[in-house]
Amino acid sequence: MSPSSISPSLTRRSMLQASLAIGLAAPTMLRSGPGRAATTDIKFSLAAPFDGSNAAFFLAESRGWYREAGLNCQFDASGGSGEAVSRVGSGVYDFGIGDINAMTEFNVKNPASAIRCVYMLYYRSPLGAATLTKTGIAKAGDLAGRKIGAAATDGAYRLFSTFSKAAGIETGSIAWNMVGLQLREAVLARGDVEAILGFDSTMYFGLTKAGIKPADIRFIYYSDAGLDLYGNGIIVSQKMRTTNPDAVKRFVEVTGRAWQAAAADPKAAIAALKTHAPLINAELEEEKLRWLIRNQLTTSESSADGLGGIRAERLKSSLTSVSAGYGLTTVPAPDDVFDASFLPAAAIRKLPA
């Protein structure tokens, strides 16, 4: 058919259809093309320096997953979980990884700025006491009457009264040696105290660095006395959660993929971390990451349910314990602490076999 034989009405109709097709396709092209129109800037506070505990985030970053989701992420080191909670609670940071128990205390004391945990990672709380085999301390009750080192600001110390009540330990019998976090492992290694309080992995690697053999280190977990607490998870500021829920959803989904990938291939995660922080000891940081995967991420609950979510009855019980330990005036409801609406699909949350 020659151009002259085409009907004018057909030509106009074809042109209109083509114009509509281009118009409908344009938003899609903007979303999926290299010139993405709406990229969200994210400030994220880690709960530690650049180490194995946060390698998963850099694995996802190195693979371009955050960028593909329209997120431009800035990951900053911090001095601990408490600092991460304060940063996110103030709104200066959009997201962080922090202890849900410290976050609960922040929320009760700052209801107007209450934040939420949206993805649980540490299903077994790392809070506990570390001791050496030579002390003869083998169970929670053996801590009675002993000399214990602790940092006043540390969550393990602040919850010790709740733990001691559950374990039947008379707190007045404890001789306390209050030290800074940087000196805690050193005082145990020197024999100045018989036990110290803190996160298991932090104490373990601090003690081995001080020359203590792994076989000589013993842990007594708060969970051993029935204080069944959740630990660190992804937390989000009130502003980000309420004003940009789509970005929260995208961030949590990518982060879920990141931890799944890190659990499947810790070496790859540490390689990504080393690209970001070249001075790390890759072998040591890989050991830290594997510790967390084995001791905090992988439990009967997370194996059955996948990472990310919580069991409401367990959280409810732990919130009662935490509120008592921190001397809080109210006990928050689980929904006031954890928001499950941002959880990704089950396939993304499933731990690798």
Summary of the structure (lengths in Angstrom):
residues: 353
radius of gyration: 24.8
end to end distance: 62.6
largest distance: 103.2
contacts: 1170
relative contact order: 0.16
helix: 56%
strand: 15%
